[in-house]
């Protein structure tokens, strides 16, 4: 009988120890879970947060502020995509040819035509002109006329540039856009104005886009595509 009581006492003691051990493990697990839950989740633009990143190939190692090569390309407002396709255009007069971004809306024909899409526009106007433009004539005559009929005109550089279709006078400036017909919103736009000349004819190509948009390559394609046909 004494032996039975000793065995029972030992079993109860062992059960108590296991209970204490289980309690301690649960407490430690709860403490660990709480600790992990309170850790801040640091995210970087274009990089998945540690909580959602896949660990199949190891943890993400992109440092905060670094560029993720797998992130999708983000365009600034008004940027023309790098993969934009261009289409040729010839007016009914057959006077010139030029390429414009495919899918843009076109209005006009002949001596005056424009192509528009969102915040971007290409305008082309042909007129008779006795002599070729120069940097000096554009500064003295053309830019003051533009300033008089636009809002918050700020002039930029004026220079002579070479394109495949010949030399042109390039004038850069900034203006406020006309208010949106629905929202009334006005945006700041950057303008590049190219004037080509041949045989007493002037062709002015005006390229318009939001300030900050990176349209250097598309604008170069457009102006390089211009060529006189007559």
C-alpha positions in Angstrom: 0.0 0.0 0.0 2.9 2.3 0.8 4.5 1.5 -2.5 1.2 2.3 -4.4 1.0 5.8 -2.7 4.7 6.5 -3.6 4.1 5.6 -7.3 0.9 7.8 -7.3 2.7 10.7 -5.7 5.5 10.4 -8.3 3.0 10.4 -11.2 1.2 13.5 -9.8 4.6 15.2 -9.4 5.6 14.3 -13.0 2.2 15.6 -14.3 2.7 18.9 -12.5 6.2 19.3 -14.0 4.8 18.7 -17.5 2.0 21.2 -16.8 4.5 23.7 -15.7 6.7 23.0 -18.7 3.7 23.3 -21.1 2.7 26.5 -19.4 6.2 28.0 -19.7 6.3 26.9 -23.4 2.9 28.5 -24.1 4.0 31.7 -22.3 7.3 31.8 -24.3 5.4 31.2 -27.6 2.9 34.0 -26.8 5.7 36.3 -25.9 7.5 35.5 -29.2 4.3 35.9 -31.2 3.6 39.3 -29.6 7.2 40.3 -30.2 6.9 39.5 -34.0 3.5 41.1 -34.3 4.9 44.3 -32.9 7.8 44.5 -35.4 7.3 47.3 -38.0 6.8 46.2 -41.6 9.1 48.3 -43.7 8.1 48.8 -47.4 9.8 50.5 -50.3 8.1 51.7 -53.5 8.2 48.8 -56.0 9.5 46.3 -53.4 7.2 43.8 -51.7 7.0 44.0 -47.9 8.8 41.2 -45.9 5.3 40.0 -44.8 4.2 39.3 -48.4 7.5 38.5 -50.1 8.1 34.9 -51.2 10.8 33.0 -49.2 11.2 30.1 -51.7 14.5 31.6 -53.0 15.5 33.3 -49.7 14.4 36.6 -48.2 14.3 39.8 -50.2 17.6 41.7 -50.1 16.7 44.9 -51.9 17.9 47.8 -49.7 15.5 50.6 -48.9 15.8 53.3 -51.6 17.3 50.9 -54.2 15.8 50.3 -57.6 14.0 46.9 -57.9 14.9 45.6 -61.5 11.7 43.5 -61.4 9.4 46.4 -60.6 7.1 47.6 -63.4 8.1 50.8 -65.2 6.4 53.9 -63.9 5.7 56.8 -66.2 5.5 60.4 -65.1 2.4 62.3 -66.0 2.3 62.9 -69.8 5.2 60.6 -70.6 4.9 58.9 -74.1 5.7 55.2 -73.7 9.0 53.9 -75.0 7.2 51.3 -77.1 5.0 53.9 -78.9 4.5 53.1 -82.5 4.7 56.0 -85.1 2.7 56.3 -88.3 3.5 58.4 -91.4 1.2 61.3 -92.4 1.0 63.3 -95.6 -1.4 66.2 -96.0 -3.8 66.4 -99.0 -1.5 69.1 -100.5 1.4 66.6 -100.5 3.7 69.4 -99.4 5.4 67.4 -96.6 5.6 64.2 -94.7 5.8 63.6 -90.9 5.4 60.8 -88.4 3.0 61.0 -85.5 2.3 58.6 -82.5 -0.2 56.0 -83.8 -3.6 56.2 -82.1 -3.5 59.9 -81.3 -6.5 62.0 -82.4 -6.0 64.1 -85.5 -7.8 67.3 -86.5 -7.3 69.5 -89.5 -5.5 68.8 -92.7 -3.3 70.6 -95.3 -1.8 73.8 -94.0 -2.8 73.2 -90.3 -3.0 69.8 -88.5 -2.8 68.7 -84.9 -2.4 65.3 -83.1 -3.4 65.0 -79.5 -3.4 62.5 -76.7 -4.1 63.2 -73.0 -1.6 66.0 -72.0 0.5 65.8 -75.2 0.0 67.6 -78.5 1.7 68.0 -81.9 0.7 71.0 -84.0 2.0 71.7 -87.5 1.2 74.9 -89.5 2.5 75.8 -92.9 2.5 79.4 -94.2 4.2 81.5 -96.8 7.3 83.3 -95.6 9.7 85.3 -97.8 12.9 84.5 -95.8 14.2 81.8 -93.6 13.9 82.3 -89.8 16.9 83.0 -87.6 17.5 82.9 -83.9 17.3 86.7 -83.8 13.9 86.9 -85.7 12.3 84.3 -83.5 13.4 86.1 -80.4 12.4 89.5 -81.7 9.1 88.7 -83.4 7.7 85.2 -82.8 8.2 84.8 -79.1 6.7 88.2 -78.2 3.6 87.3 -80.3 3.3 84.0 -78.5 3.7 85.6 -75.1 0.9 88.1 -75.9 -1.7 85.4 -76.4 -0.7 82.8 -73.8 -0.8 82.7 -70.0 2.3 83.0 -67.8 4.8 82.7 -70.6 8.4 82.0 -69.6 10.9 82.0 -72.4 13.7 79.4 -72.7 16.6 78.8 -75.0 16.4 79.6 -78.8 18.9 77.8 -81.0 19.5 76.4 -84.5 19.3 72.6 -84.8 19.8 70.1 -87.5 17.3 67.4 -88.4 17.1 64.9 -91.3 14.7 67.2 -93.1 17.0 70.2 -92.8 17.9 72.9 -90.3 15.3 74.5 -88.0 15.1 77.2 -85.4 14.1 75.6 -82.0 12.5 77.8 -79.3 11.7 76.4 -75.9 9.3 78.0 -73.4 6.7 77.2 -70.7 3.1 78.4 -70.5 -0.1 77.5 -68.6 -2.5 75.3 -70.4 -6.1 76.4 -71.1 -8.4 75.4 -68.3 -10.0 71.9 -68.6 -13.5 72.3 -69.9 -14.9 70.0 -67.2 -12.7 70.4 -64.2 -11.3 73.9 -64.8 -7.8 72.5 -63.9 -4.8 74.3 -65.4 -1.4 72.5 -65.8 2.0 73.8 -66.6 3.3 72.8 -70.0 6.7 72.7 -71.7 6.7 73.7 -75.4 9.3 73.0 -78.1 8.7 75.0 -81.3 10.6 74.1 -84.5 10.5 76.2 -87.6 11.6 74.7 -90.9 11.8 76.8 -94.1 12.2 76.0 -97.8 11.2 77.8 -101.0 9.4 80.7 -99.3 7.4 78.2 -97.1 7.6 78.0 -93.3 6.6 74.9 -91.4 6.2 75.3 -87.7 6.0 72.2 -85.6 4.9 72.8 -82.0 5.4 70.0 -79.4 3.5 70.3 -76.2 3.7 68.2 -73.0 3.4 68.5 -69.3 6.4 70.0 -67.4 8.5 67.1 -66.1 7.4 64.6 -68.7 10.3 62.8 -70.4 9.5 63.0 -74.1 12.9 63.7 -75.5 13.1 60.6 -77.7 9.5 60.8 -79.1 9.9 64.5 -79.9 13.2 63.7 -81.7 11.5 61.0 -83.7 8.7 63.4 -84.8 11.0 66.3 -85.8 13.5 63.9 -87.5 10.6 62.5 -89.6 9.6 65.8 -91.1 10.6 66.3 -94.7 9.5 68.6 -97.5 8.0 66.8 -100.5 7.9 69.9 -102.8 
